[in-house]
Amino acid sequence: MPGEPQADCLFCKIVEGHIPATIVRQTDTTVAFRDINPQAPTHVLIIPKVHYKDAAALAAAEPAVAADVLREAQAVADEEKVESYRIVFNTGTGAGQTVWHAHAHVLGGRGLEWPPG
């Protein structure tokens, strides 16, 4: 059921404390933790505590929680002392999504050119 924890979801297991992560922030609705394969000096993932497969599903079902994820991006940037940063939501396999739990990547700490990659 959408919004409910999924037994086979890596990020749900992090939310529940069953898998360790380097957590940098936590709110009632989100968890922010360092990416295990950072692509920039600052690379933090922000996940909603509720399970939705991607950002589009989260925004459609719970726009307030989607807003919380974006609000946390600024809080992470402030705590990391990153003035310029990128927020990335990968949606779908072709875009590089590998964990089917909505999440935002906060990337910063070096010049980030466009287009990426």
MMTF fields as JSON, N, C-alpha, C and O atoms, coordinates in Angstrom:
{
  "mmtfVersion": "1.0.0",
  "mmtfProducer": "UNKNOWN",
  "numBonds": 467,
  "numAtoms": 468,
  "numGroups": 117,
  "numChains": 1,
  "numModels": 1,
  "chainsPerModel": [1],
  "groupsPerChain": [117],
  "chainIdList": ["A"],
  "bondAtomList": [4, 2, 8, 6, 12, 10, 16, 14, 20, 18, 24, 22, 28, 26, 32, 30, 36, 34, 40, 38, 44, 42, 48, 46, 52, 50, 56, 54, 60, 58, 64, 62, 68, 66, 72, 70, 76, 74, 80, 78, 84, 82, 88, 86, 92, 90, 96, 94, 100, 98, 104, 102, 108, 106, 112, 110, 116, 114, 120, 118, 124, 122, 128, 126, 132, 130, 136, 134, 140, 138, 144, 142, 148, 146, 152, 150, 156, 154, 160, 158, 164, 162, 168, 166, 172, 170, 176, 174, 180, 178, 184, 182, 188, 186, 192, 190, 196, 194, 200, 198, 204, 202, 208, 206, 212, 210, 216, 214, 220, 218, 224, 222, 228, 226, 232, 230, 236, 234, 240, 238, 244, 242, 248, 246, 252, 250, 256, 254, 260, 258, 264, 262, 268, 266, 272, 270, 276, 274, 280, 278, 284, 282, 288, 286, 292, 290, 296, 294, 300, 298, 304, 302, 308, 306, 312, 310, 316, 314, 320, 318, 324, 322, 328, 326, 332, 330, 336, 334, 340, 338, 344, 342, 348, 346, 352, 350, 356, 354, 360, 358, 364, 362, 368, 366, 372, 370, 376, 374, 380, 378, 384, 382, 388, 386, 392, 390, 396, 394, 400, 398, 404, 402, 408, 406, 412, 410, 416, 414, 420, 418, 424, 422, 428, 426, 432, 430, 436, 434, 440, 438, 444, 442, 448, 446, 452, 450, 456, 454, 460, 458, 464, 462],
  "bondOrderList": [1, 1, 1, 1, 1, 1, 1, 1, 1, 1, 1, 1, 1, 1, 1, 1, 1, 1, 1, 1, 1, 1, 1, 1, 1, 1, 1, 1, 1, 1, 1, 1, 1, 1, 1, 1, 1, 1, 1, 1, 1, 1, 1, 1, 1, 1, 1, 1, 1, 1, 1, 1, 1, 1, 1, 1, 1, 1, 1, 1, 1, 1, 1, 1, 1, 1, 1, 1, 1, 1, 1, 1, 1, 1, 1, 1, 1, 1, 1, 1, 1, 1, 1, 1, 1, 1, 1, 1, 1, 1, 1, 1, 1, 1, 1, 1, 1, 1, 1, 1, 1, 1, 1, 1, 1, 1, 1, 1, 1, 1, 1, 1, 1, 1, 1, 1],
  "groupList": [{"groupName": "MET", "atomNameList": ["N", "CA", "C", "O"], "elementList": ["N", "C", "C", "O"], "formalChargeList": [0, 0, 0, 0], "bondAtomList": [1, 0, 2, 1, 3, 2], "bondOrderList": [1, 1, 2], "singleLetterCode": "M", "chemCompType": "L-PEPTIDE LINKING"}, {"groupName": "PRO", "atomNameList": ["N", "CA", "C", "O"], "elementList": ["N", "C", "C", "O"], "formalChargeList": [0, 0, 0, 0], "bondAtomList": [1, 0, 2, 1, 3, 2], "bondOrderList": [1, 1, 2], "singleLetterCode": "P", "chemCompType": "L-PEPTIDE LINKING"}, {"groupName": "GLY", "atomNameList": ["N", "CA", "C", "O"], "elementList": ["N", "C", "C", "O"], "formalChargeList": [0, 0, 0, 0], "bondAtomList": [1, 0, 2, 1, 3, 2], "bondOrderList": [1, 1, 2], "singleLetterCode": "G", "chemCompType": "PEPTIDE LINKING"}, {"groupName": "GLU", "atomNameList": ["N", "CA", "C", "O"], "elementList": ["N", "C", "C", "O"], "formalChargeList": [0, 0, 0, 0], "bondAtomList": [1, 0, 2, 1, 3, 2], "bondOrderList": [1, 1, 2], "singleLetterCode": "E", "chemCompType": "L-PEPTIDE LINKING"}, {"groupName": "GLN", "atomNameList": ["N", "CA", "C", "O"], "elementList": ["N", "C", "C", "O"], "formalChargeList": [0, 0, 0, 0], "bondAtomList": [1, 0, 2, 1, 3, 2], "bondOrderList": [1, 1, 2], "singleLetterCode": "Q", "chemCompType": "L-PEPTIDE LINKING"}, {"groupName": "ALA", "atomNameList": ["N", "CA", "C", "O"], "elementList": ["N", "C", "C", "O"], "formalChargeList": [0, 0, 0, 0], "bondAtomList": [1, 0, 2, 1, 3, 2], "bondOrderList": [1, 1, 2], "singleLetterCode": "A", "chemCompType": "L-PEPTIDE LINKING"}, {"groupName": "ASP", "atomNameList": ["N", "CA", "C", "O"], "elementList": ["N", "C", "C", "O"], "formalChargeList": [0, 0, 0, 0], "bondAtomList": [1, 0, 2, 1, 3, 2], "bondOrderList": [1, 1, 2], "singleLetterCode": "D", "chemCompType": "L-PEPTIDE LINKING"}, {"groupName": "CYS", "atomNameList": ["N", "CA", "C", "O"], "elementList": ["N", "C", "C", "O"], "formalChargeList": [0, 0, 0, 0], "bondAtomList": [1, 0, 2, 1, 3, 2], "bondOrderList": [1, 1, 2], "singleLetterCode": "C", "chemCompType": "L-PEPTIDE LINKING"}, {"groupName": "LEU", "atomNameList": ["N", "CA", "C", "O"], "elementList": ["N", "C", "C", "O"], "formalChargeList": [0, 0, 0, 0], "bondAtomList": [1, 0, 2, 1, 3, 2], "bondOrderList": [1, 1, 2], "singleLetterCode": "L", "chemCompType": "L-PEPTIDE LINKING"}, {"groupName": "PHE", "atomNameList": ["N", "CA", "C", "O"], "elementList": ["N", "C", "C", "O"], "formalChargeList": [0, 0, 0, 0], "bondAtomList": [1, 0, 2, 1, 3, 2], "bondOrderList": [1, 1, 2], "singleLetterCode": "F", "chemCompType": "L-PEPTIDE LINKING"}, {"groupName": "LYS", "atomNameList": ["N", "CA", "C", "O"], "elementList": ["N", "C", "C", "O"], "formalChargeList": [0, 0, 0, 0], "bondAtomList": [1, 0, 2, 1, 3, 2], "bondOrderList": [1, 1, 2], "singleLetterCode": "K", "chemCompType": "L-PEPTIDE LINKING"}, {"groupName": "ILE", "atomNameList": ["N", "CA", "C", "O"], "elementList": ["N", "C", "C", "O"], "formalChargeList": [0, 0, 0, 0], "bondAtomList": [1, 0, 2, 1, 3, 2], "bondOrderList": [1, 1, 2], "singleLetterCode": "I", "chemCompType": "L-PEPTIDE LINKING"}, {"groupName": "VAL", "atomNameList": ["N", "CA", "C", "O"], "elementList": ["N", "C", "C", "O"], "formalChargeList": [0, 0, 0, 0], "bondAtomList": [1, 0, 2, 1, 3, 2], "bondOrderList": [1, 1, 2], "singleLetterCode": "V", "chemCompType": "L-PEPTIDE LINKING"}, {"groupName": "HIS", "atomNameList": ["N", "CA", "C", "O"], "elementList": ["N", "C", "C", "O"], "formalChargeList": [0, 0, 0, 0], "bondAtomList": [1, 0, 2, 1, 3, 2], "bondOrderList": [1, 1, 2], "singleLetterCode": "H", "chemCompType": "L-PEPTIDE LINKING"}, {"groupName": "THR", "atomNameList": ["N", "CA", "C", "O"], "elementList": ["N", "C", "C", "O"], "formalChargeList": [0, 0, 0, 0], "bondAtomList": [1, 0, 2, 1, 3, 2], "bondOrderList": [1, 1, 2], "singleLetterCode": "T", "chemCompType": "L-PEPTIDE LINKING"}, {"groupName": "ARG", "atomNameList": ["N", "CA", "C", "O"], "elementList": ["N", "C", "C", "O"], "formalChargeList": [0, 0, 0, 0], "bondAtomList": [1, 0, 2, 1, 3, 2], "bondOrderList": [1, 1, 2], "singleLetterCode": "R", "chemCompType": "L-PEPTIDE LINKING"}, {"groupName": "ASN", "atomNameList": ["N", "CA", "C", "O"], "elementList": ["N", "C", "C", "O"], "formalChargeList": [0, 0, 0, 0], "bondAtomList": [1, 0, 2, 1, 3, 2], "bondOrderList": [1, 1, 2], "singleLetterCode": "N", "chemCompType": "L-PEPTIDE LINKING"}, {"groupName": "TYR", "atomNameList": ["N", "CA", "C", "O"], "elementList": ["N", "C", "C", "O"], "formalChargeList": [0, 0, 0, 0], "bondAtomList": [1, 0, 2, 1, 3, 2], "bondOrderList": [1, 1, 2], "singleLetterCode": "Y", "chemCompType": "L-PEPTIDE LINKING"}, {"groupName": "SER", "atomNameList": ["N", "CA", "C", "O"], "elementList": ["N", "C", "C", "O"], "formalChargeList": [0, 0, 0, 0], "bondAtomList": [1, 0, 2, 1, 3, 2], "bondOrderList": [1, 1, 2], "singleLetterCode": "S", "chemCompType": "L-PEPTIDE LINKING"}, {"groupName": "TRP", "atomNameList": ["N", "CA", "C", "O"], "elementList": ["N", "C", "C", "O"], "formalChargeList": [0, 0, 0, 0], "bondAtomList": [1, 0, 2, 1, 3, 2], "bondOrderList": [1, 1, 2], "singleLetterCode": "W", "chemCompType": "L-PEPTIDE LINKING"}],
  "groupTypeList": [0, 1, 2, 3, 1, 4, 5, 6, 7, 8, 9, 7, 10, 11, 12, 3, 2, 13, 11, 1, 5, 14, 11, 12, 15, 4, 14, 6, 14, 14, 12, 5, 9, 15, 6, 11, 16, 1, 4, 5, 1, 14, 13, 12, 8, 11, 11, 1, 10, 12, 13, 17, 10, 6, 5, 5, 5, 8, 5, 5, 5, 3, 1, 5, 12, 5, 5, 6, 12, 8, 15, 3, 5, 4, 5, 12, 5, 6, 3, 3, 10, 12, 3, 18, 17, 15, 11, 12, 9, 16, 14, 2, 14, 2, 5, 2, 4, 14, 12, 19, 13, 5, 13, 5, 13, 12, 8, 2, 2, 15, 2, 8, 3, 19, 1, 1, 2],
  "groupIdList": [1, 2, 3, 4, 5, 6, 7, 8, 9, 10, 11, 12, 13, 14, 15, 16, 17, 18, 19, 20, 21, 22, 23, 24, 25, 26, 27, 28, 29, 30, 31, 32, 33, 34, 35, 36, 37, 38, 39, 40, 41, 42, 43, 44, 45, 46, 47, 48, 49, 50, 51, 52, 53, 54, 55, 56, 57, 58, 59, 60, 61, 62, 63, 64, 65, 66, 67, 68, 69, 70, 71, 72, 73, 74, 75, 76, 77, 78, 79, 80, 81, 82, 83, 84, 85, 86, 87, 88, 89, 90, 91, 92, 93, 94, 95, 96, 97, 98, 99, 100, 101, 102, 103, 104, 105, 106, 107, 108, 109, 110, 111, 112, 113, 114, 115, 116, 117],
  "secStructList": [7, 6, 5, 1, 7, 7, 6, 6, 7, 2, 2, 2, 2, 2, 2, 6, 6, 1, 1, 7, 7, 7, 3, 3, 3, 3, 7, 1, 1, 3, 3, 3, 3, 3, 7, 1, 1, 7, 1, 1, 1, 3, 3, 3, 3, 3, 3, 3, 1, 1, 5, 7, 1, 1, 2, 2, 2, 2, 2, 2, 2, 7, 2, 2, 2, 2, 2, 2, 2, 2, 2, 2, 2, 2, 2, 2, 2, 2, 2, 2, 6, 7, 1, 1, 3, 3, 3, 3, 7, 7, 7, 1, 4, 4, 4, 6, 7, 7, 1, 1, 1, 7, 7, 3, 3, 3, 3, 3, 1, 1, 7, 7, 7, 1, 1, 7, 7],
  "xCoordList": [0.848, 0.0, 0.892, 1.828, 0.617, 1.435, 1.514, 0.532, 2.669, 2.882, 3.326, 3.921, 3.047, 3.396, 4.825, 5.268, 5.551, 6.898, 6.869, 5.943, 7.887, 8.014, 9.153, 10.26, 8.877, 9.855, 11.127, 12.194, 11.036, 12.198, 12.855, 13.68, 12.507, 13.022, 14.192, 14.053, 15.344, 16.538, 16.267, 16.65, 15.609, 15.394, 14.369, 14.503, 13.36, 12.432, 13.187, 12.906, 14.143, 14.948, 15.822, 16.048, 16.319, 17.083, 16.172, 16.544, 14.973, 14.011, 13.715, 13.64, 13.55, 13.208, 14.406, 14.243, 15.613, 16.807, 17.368, 18.226, 16.903, 17.378, 18.673, 19.399, 18.962, 20.208, 20.86, 20.205, 22.143, 22.809, 23.041, 23.21, 23.045, 23.348, 23.948, 23.7, 24.73, 25.285, 24.253, 24.251, 23.389, 22.274, 22.79, 23.487, 22.433, 22.852, 21.704, 21.929, 20.471, 19.282, 18.114, 18.073, 17.165, 15.949, 14.814, 14.978, 13.666, 12.481, 11.363, 11.588, 10.176, 9.033, 8.703, 8.144, 9.055, 8.654, 9.807, 9.575, 11.061, 12.195, 13.412, 13.538, 14.294, 15.617, 16.627, 16.42, 17.712, 18.786, 20.062, 20.436, 20.731, 21.94, 22.927, 22.547, 24.195, 25.248, 25.151, 24.907, 25.349, 25.36, 26.609, 27.684, 26.475, 27.623, 28.577, 29.694, 28.139, 28.985, 28.902, 28.313, 29.489, 29.298, 29.832, 30.901, 29.055, 29.415, 29.891, 30.195, 29.956, 30.433, 30.892, 30.539, 31.674, 32.1, 30.94, 31.051, 29.839, 28.604, 27.631, 27.252, 27.227, 26.228, 25.377, 25.75, 24.23, 23.307, 21.992, 21.488, 21.444, 20.121, 19.088, 19.309, 17.964, 16.835, 15.675, 15.262, 15.153, 14.057, 12.865, 13.029, 11.666, 10.493, 10.403, 10.835, 9.853, 9.678, 8.575, 8.546, 7.677, 6.64, 7.197, 8.051, 6.714, 7.228, 6.347, 5.154, 6.971, 6.39, 7.507, 8.669, 7.188, 8.221, 9.113, 10.27, 8.596, 9.41, 8.836, 7.8, 9.524, 9.132, 7.751, 6.989, 7.419, 6.105, 4.987, 3.975, 5.162, 4.14, 4.017, 2.909, 5.14, 5.117, 4.383, 3.514, 4.725, 4.111, 2.613, 1.851, 2.177, 0.753, -0.017, -1.136, 0.578, -0.128, 0.016, -0.934, 1.2, 1.466, 2.325, 3.515, 1.715, 2.497, 3.176, 4.242, 2.593, 3.226, 4.529, 5.494, 4.57, 5.801, 6.833, 8.023, 6.391, 7.311, 7.934, 9.129, 7.145, 7.663, 8.651, 9.648, 8.384, 9.313, 10.679, 11.715, 10.679, 11.933, 12.707, 13.912, 12.032, 12.7, 13.177, 14.262, 12.382, 12.769, 14.031, 14.914, 14.102, 15.268, 16.521, 17.629, 16.364, 17.524, 18.23, 19.458, 17.47, 18.072, 18.695, 19.771, 18.041, 18.592, 19.918, 20.865, 19.983, 21.225, 22.307, 23.431, 21.983, 22.957, 23.471, 24.667, 22.576, 22.986, 23.946, 24.987, 23.603, 24.445, 25.792, 26.808, 25.792, 27.027, 27.824, 28.928, 27.253, 27.878, 28.154, 29.216, 27.159, 27.228, 26.313, 25.097, 26.913, 26.131, 25.385, 24.229, 26.051, 25.448, 25.343, 26.284, 24.2, 23.998, 22.948, 22.208, 22.899, 21.925, 21.048, 21.529, 19.752, 18.81, 18.396, 17.901, 18.599, 18.287, 17.304, 17.516, 16.225, 15.296, 15.395, 14.995, 15.913, 15.934, 14.615, 14.247, 13.912, 12.611, 12.642, 12.602, 12.712, 12.735, 14.136, 15.129, 14.195, 15.461, 16.321, 17.528, 15.719, 16.463, 17.102, 18.053, 16.591, 17.153, 18.157, 18.74, 18.357, 19.344, 18.78, 19.544, 17.465, 16.898, 17.181, 16.859, 17.789, 18.111, 17.427, 17.328, 16.953, 16.191, 14.791, 14.617, 13.8, 12.417, 11.699, 10.683, 12.26, 11.711, 12.085, 13.262, 11.106, 11.364, 12.533, 12.624, 13.419, 14.535, 15.138, 15.085, 15.708, 16.399, 17.877, 18.255, 18.701, 20.139, 20.458, 20.042, 21.184, 21.692, 23.191, 23.928, 23.632, 25.023, 25.629, 25.025, 26.811, 27.482, 28.918, 29.426, 29.56, 30.928, 31.967, 33.165, 31.529, 32.418, 31.567, 30.338, 32.214, 31.471, 30.665, 31.188, 29.424, 28.549, 28.108, 27.247, 28.703, 28.422, 27.137, 26.694, 26.561, 25.353, 25.642, 26.29, 25.232, 24.476, 25.382, 26.58, 24.784, 25.588, 26.037, 25.482, 27.054, 27.516, 28.226, 28.683],
  "yCoordList": [-1.189, 0.0, 1.251, 1.335, 2.211, 3.427, 4.115, 4.18, 4.61, 5.311, 4.406, 4.875, 3.111, 2.153, 1.646, 1.513, 1.361, 0.795, -0.498, -1.3, -0.685, -1.885, -2.741, -2.247, -4.005, -4.899, -5.045, -5.29, -4.898, -5.088, -3.775, -3.772, -2.669, -1.348, -0.931, -0.831, -0.69, -0.258, 1.001, 1.067, 1.996, 3.257, 3.112, 3.776, 2.273, 2.009, 1.395, 1.709, 0.522, -0.108, 0.923, 0.808, 1.928, 3.007, 3.821, 4.143, 4.159, 4.912, 4.167, 4.777, 2.855, 2.038, 1.727, 1.144, 2.11, 1.857, 0.459, 0.062, -0.303, -1.677, -1.737, -2.729, -0.687, -0.583, 0.731, 1.773, 0.689, 1.921, 2.892, 2.493, 4.151, 5.227, 6.372, 6.497, 7.195, 8.374, 9.491, 10.266, 9.557, 10.514, 11.891, 12.039, 12.892, 14.265, 15.122, 16.11, 14.745, 15.458, 14.488, 13.517, 14.784, 13.993, 14.883, 15.637, 14.78, 15.513, 14.498, 13.293, 14.974, 14.072, 13.349, 12.252, 13.972, 13.399, 12.978, 12.324, 13.338, 13.069, 12.553, 12.724, 11.921, 11.525, 11.95, 11.71, 12.576, 12.98, 12.268, 12.289, 11.631, 10.878, 10.965, 11.249, 10.718, 10.807, 9.64, 8.496, 9.962, 8.938, 8.076, 8.599, 6.755, 5.869, 5.915, 5.404, 6.52, 6.663, 8.12, 8.404, 9.047, 10.475, 10.895, 10.465, 11.753, 12.292, 13.737, 14.361, 14.271, 15.632, 15.661, 14.767, 16.675, 16.746, 16.694, 16.076, 17.339, 17.182, 16.408, 16.862, 15.242, 14.431, 13.759, 12.739, 14.364, 13.91, 13.531, 14.251, 12.401, 11.979, 12.405, 12.298, 12.887, 13.225, 12.354, 12.378, 11.58, 10.674, 10.982, 11.366, 10.814, 10.901, 9.623, 8.563, 9.717, 8.521, 7.622, 6.425, 8.188, 7.386, 6.856, 7.491, 5.696, 5.069, 5.393, 5.092, 6.017, 6.189, 5.886, 6.172, 5.319, 4.807, 5.883, 5.613, 7.102, 8.159, 9.524, 9.614, 10.571, 11.932, 12.287, 12.979, 11.822, 12.13, 11.507, 12.156, 10.272, 9.599, 10.277, 10.444, 10.668, 11.368, 12.699, 13.009, 13.477, 14.796, 14.69, 15.518, 13.682, 13.51, 13.094, 13.554, 12.229, 11.683, 12.545, 12.692, 13.113, 13.856, 15.079, 15.098, 16.106, 17.284, 17.977, 18.568, 17.918, 18.555, 17.846, 18.5, 16.541, 15.791, 16.063, 16.18, 16.164, 16.523, 17.894, 18.089, 18.824, 20.144, 20.034, 20.754, 19.144, 18.928, 18.462, 18.904, 17.573, 17.097, 18.28, 18.398, 19.149, 20.319, 21.288, 21.858, 21.475, 22.366, 21.83, 22.599, 20.532, 19.917, 20.079, 20.124, 20.167, 20.399, 21.693, 21.732, 22.739, 24.009, 23.868, 24.412, 23.15, 22.955, 22.19, 22.528, 21.174, 20.42, 21.336, 21.345, 22.098, 23.017, 24.009, 24.297, 24.525, 25.466, 24.798, 25.365, 23.603, 22.901, 22.506, 22.493, 22.183, 21.785, 23.001, 22.864, 24.192, 25.446, 25.452, 25.871, 24.971, 24.933, 26.033, 25.985, 27.029, 28.158, 27.814, 28.198, 27.089, 26.672, 25.158, 24.46, 24.663, 23.215, 22.834, 23.679, 21.565, 21.022, 20.03, 19.283, 20.033, 19.038, 18.186, 18.706, 16.872, 15.964, 14.905, 14.265, 14.731, 13.623, 12.766, 13.211, 11.559, 10.633, 9.869, 9.279, 9.885, 9.209, 8.251, 8.667, 6.976, 5.94, 5.426, 6.111, 4.215, 3.542, 4.347, 4.472, 4.891, 5.649, 6.908, 7.427, 7.407, 8.6, 8.245, 9.13, 6.945, 6.524, 6.157, 5.946, 6.074, 5.681, 4.203, 3.358, 3.899, 2.51, 2.037, 0.833, 2.963, 2.616, 3.168, 4.365, 2.305, 2.684, 3.195, 2.648, 4.267, 5.03, 6.467, 6.772, 7.343, 8.741, 9.291, 9.056, 10.02, 10.632, 11.753, 11.742, 12.712, 13.832, 13.735, 13.408, 14.02, 14.125, 15.61, 16.42, 15.973, 17.333, 17.245, 16.581, 17.935, 17.875, 19.271, 20.225, 19.385, 20.676, 20.539, 19.434, 21.677, 21.681, 21.757, 21.782, 21.795, 21.988, 22.553, 22.547, 23.037, 23.529, 22.403, 21.308, 22.653, 21.662, 22.205, 23.081, 21.68, 22.188, 21.575, 20.515, 22.25, 21.752, 21.59, 22.475, 20.569, 19.456, 18.518, 18.42, 17.821, 16.908, 15.697, 15.389, 15.011, 13.754, 13.948, 12.98],
  "zCoordList": [0.0, 0.0, 0.0, 0.795, -0.87, -0.922, 0.443, 1.182, 0.745, 2.007, 3.137, 4.108, 3.029, 4.071, 3.86, 2.719, 4.949, 4.792, 3.984, 4.104, 3.167, 2.342, 2.905, 3.12, 3.137, 3.754, 2.933, 3.495, 1.608, 0.747, 0.322, -0.591, 0.961, 0.572, 1.467, 2.687, 0.839, 1.551, 2.379, 3.547, 1.782, 2.49, 3.613, 4.64, 3.452, 4.554, 5.735, 6.891, 5.434, 6.486, 7.192, 8.397, 6.47, 7.102, 8.004, 9.132, 7.517, 8.332, 9.634, 10.7, 9.541, 10.71, 11.597, 12.669, 11.164, 11.962, 11.824, 12.612, 10.834, 10.632, 9.825, 9.889, 9.07, 8.311, 8.73, 8.737, 9.078, 9.517, 8.361, 7.209, 8.699, 7.761, 8.564, 9.763, 7.905, 8.563, 8.455, 7.499, 9.44, 9.432, 9.839, 10.843, 9.037, 9.323, 9.836, 10.534, 9.491, 9.975, 9.982, 9.226, 10.863, 10.9, 11.408, 12.368, 10.747, 11.179, 11.383, 11.273, 11.675, 11.826, 10.525, 10.544, 9.38, 8.094, 7.194, 6.177, 7.543, 6.658, 7.418, 8.63, 6.666, 7.161, 6.093, 4.904, 6.524, 5.616, 6.042, 7.215, 5.069, 5.384, 4.226, 3.09, 4.531, 3.521, 2.536, 2.92, 1.262, 0.225, 0.406, 0.697, 0.236, 0.415, -0.78, -0.704, -1.872, -3.067, -3.53, -4.573, -2.758, -3.046, -4.404, -4.837, -5.069, -6.376, -6.28, -7.297, -5.059, -4.802, -3.338, -2.568, -2.943, -1.547, -0.553, 0.506, -0.893, -0.119, -0.982, -2.062, -0.511, -1.217, -0.146, 0.434, 0.09, 1.129, 0.471, -0.391, 0.88, 0.42, 1.445, 2.651, 0.954, 1.826, 1.391, 0.232, 2.339, 2.035, 2.921, 4.079, 2.379, 3.247, 4.068, 3.618, 5.245, 6.073, 5.523, 5.812, 4.739, 4.083, 2.77, 2.152, 2.344, 1.128, -0.075, -0.097, -1.075, -2.405, -3.38, -3.091, -4.514, -5.417, -6.016, -6.34, -6.171, -6.756, -6.367, -5.708, -6.786, -6.416, -6.947, -6.272, -8.151, -8.729, -7.895, -7.63, -7.489, -6.667, -5.307, -4.797, -4.719, -3.437, -3.561, -2.746, -4.568, -4.745, -4.979, -4.48, -5.733, -6.007, -4.756, -4.53, -3.949, -2.786, -1.538, -0.769, -1.338, -0.1, -0.396, -0.084, -1.002, -1.383, -0.201, -0.373, 0.973, 2.134, 2.497, 2.892, 2.372, 2.654, 1.561, 1.851, 0.314, -0.771, -0.482, -0.703, 0.0, 0.372, 1.529, 1.561, 2.472, 3.584, 3.068, 3.566, 2.075, 1.493, 0.913, 1.135, 0.177, -0.4, 0.674, 0.561, 1.701, 2.803, 3.492, 3.87, 3.646, 4.273, 3.42, 3.955, 2.109, 1.249, 1.646, 1.722, 1.897, 2.327, 3.705, 3.953, 4.601, 5.947, 5.885, 6.595, 5.045, 4.869, 4.307, 4.809, 3.279, 2.686, 3.726, 3.775, 4.551, 5.601, 6.583, 6.917, 7.044, 8.014, 7.417, 8.112, 6.125, 5.447, 4.975, 4.447, 5.17, 4.741, 3.234, 2.775, 2.484, 1.026, 0.503, 0.688, -0.153, -0.653, -1.938, -2.114, -2.832, -4.094, -4.085, -3.709, -4.499, -4.489, -5.508, -6.011, -5.799, -6.735, -5.98, -5.129, -6.304, -5.79, -6.981, -7.981, -6.872, -7.97, -7.484, -6.454, -8.246, -8.063, -9.314, -10.389, -9.206, -10.337, -10.315, -9.299, -11.43, -11.515, -12.69, -13.848, -12.383, -13.406, -13.679, -13.433, -14.189, -14.473, -15.439, -15.233, -16.484, -17.483, -16.935, -17.519, -15.82, -15.19, -14.1, -13.474, -13.874, -12.888, -11.53, -10.589, -11.401, -10.111, -9.876, -10.711, -8.726, -8.388, -7.119, -6.884, -6.297, -5.094, -5.295, -5.522, -5.214, -5.517, -4.288, -3.858, -3.731, -2.607, -2.935, -3.126, -3.001, -3.363, -2.551, -1.346, -3.21, -2.502, -3.341, -4.57, -2.635, -3.264, -2.932, -1.807, -3.918, -3.723, -3.564, -4.391, -2.522, -2.362, -2.626, -1.896, -3.696, -4.137, -4.115, -4.606, -3.55, -3.519, -3.065, -2.877, -2.893, -2.41, -3.508, -3.225, -4.761, -5.909, -7.032, -6.952, -8.073, -9.229, -9.858, -10.066, -10.156, -10.78, -12.12, -12.198, -13.17, -14.507, -15.067, -14.625, -16.031, -16.689, -18.162, -18.721, -18.819, -18.26, -17.474, -17.741, -16.489, -15.667, -16.464, -17.519, -15.944, -16.514, -17.741, -18.349]
}
